[in-house]
Amino acid sequence: KVMNIDVEKGDAKLLAGRSFHVILANINKNVLLNDISVYTSVLEPEGDLLLSGFFESDISEIETSGIGCGLESKDKKVRNKWALLHLVKK
């Protein structure tokens, strides 16, 4: 029942100088690993970061990187070897 949602498409440069409650990033592992610190820096406390577009075998590496940036792992989903990782800013 949220009425005010703005959706924007772009890379991590689009996020500079702003803050977000939710960030969705659906792109490959290397870009996610490169940009996860940017995502974390603009995410509000208790904000949700949902990452997808990578393989199940990459979950551990991406999760570890997120934890190293101050995120907490909340959930993981896998379908046909593709993964989604839900992280929350502490």
Residue pairs with C-beta under 8 A, 6 or more apart in sequence:
8 14
11 31
11 35
12 35
12 38
12 39
15 23
15 38
15 39
15 42
16 38
16 42
18 42
19 42
19 43
19 44
20 42
20 43
20 44
20 47
21 43
21 44
21 47
21 48
22 47
22 48
22 49
22 50
23 39
23 42
23 43
23 47
23 48
23 49
23 50
24 50
24 52
25 31
25 32
25 35
25 39
25 49
25 50
25 51
25 52
25 53
26 51
26 52
26 53
27 53
28 53
28 54
29 54
29 55
29 58
29 61
29 62
32 51
32 53
32 54
32 62
33 61
33 62
33 65
36 49
36 51
36 62
36 65
36 66
36 69
36 71
37 69
39 49
40 49
40 66
40 69
40 70
40 71
40 89
43 49
43 89
44 89
45 89
45 90
46 88
46 89
47 88
47 89
48 74
48 86
48 87
48 88
49 66
49 71
49 86
49 87
49 88
49 89
50 84
50 85
50 86
50 87
51 62
51 66
51 84
51 85
51 87
52 82
52 83
52 84
52 85
53 82
54 62
54 82
54 83
55 81
55 82
55 83
56 78
56 81
56 82
56 83
57 81
58 83
59 76
59 78
59 83
59 85
62 85
63 73
63 76
63 85
63 87
66 73
66 85
66 87
67 73
70 89
70 90
71 87
71 88
71 89
71 90
72 87
72 88
72 89
72 90
73 85
73 86
73 87
74 86
74 87
74 88
75 85
75 86
76 83
76 84
76 85
76 86
77 83
77 84
77 86
78 84
